[in-house]
Amino acid sequence: MTFTDMPTLTVTPNPAHTQIRVASDEAMSLVTLRDMNGRTVLEARPNATATVLNVSQLPSGTYILTATTPRGTASRKLVVQ
């Protein structure tokens, strides 16, 4: 698998305050948000190319968002303020 085979993933806004929009070029079966200790703090199964997640209850900090699609998994760093 080459880098160009990976799914395209966008997370906006970043930094976030109350909610984020996660979008991919193909349907995401699983979206996971983990803190920097690797603990899962939020999980969704959108089965869609885009979803909105509420992050307003999360403590400020840096998180890793991972989205799984049929082509593979893509990750992005997310800052919650």
N, C-alpha and C positions, 0 to 999 in steps of 0.2 A: 504494500500500500504506500503510495506516495503522499506527500503533503497536499497536493491538489485533489486527492480523493476524499479528503476529510470534509465533513459537512461545514457549511458556512454558518456562523453563529454570531448574532448581535445582541447586546444587552444594553438597554437605554432606560433612563439616564444613568450615567456612572460618573460621579458618585450619585447615590440614590438616597431619598429621604423616606418616602412612604410606599412606593411601588416601583416595579421594574417591568419592562416589556422584554420578553425573550423571543427572538425570531430566528428561524433556520430556513434553509432552502428546501428542506424536506421535513415530513412529520416527525416530531419528537415523541418518543415513547416514554421517556423519563427525563425529568429535570430535577437535579439535586443541588442544594446549596449547603456547603460545608464551611465550618469555621476553620481557622488556621490550625486547630488541633485535630482536624479530620472528623469532627463530630457532625453528623447530619442535623441541620437546624430547620430545613424546609425541603419538602419533596412534592412533586406534582407529576401526574401522568396525563399530559394534555392530549396526546394523539392528534396533534395539529401542528401547523407550521409556526404558530405564534401563541403566546400565552402571557398573561399578566399575573405577577406574583406580589403579594402584600408583604413588604419588609418592614413595616412601621413598628412592629413589636420586637425587632432584633436590636441588640446593643450595637452602638457604633463600632465599626471595625472593618477589617478586610476579610472577604469570603471568597471561596472558589465555587463558581457555578459550572456544573457539568450537564450537558444535554446529550442524550443518546438517540441516534437515528439509525435507520437500516444500514447506512454506510459506515457508521462508527460513532465515536464519542468526541466531542469538542468541549474545551473548558475555557473559561474567561475569569479573570480576577474582577471582583466587584467590591466597591467601597460603599459602606452604609454610614451615613452621617446622622 
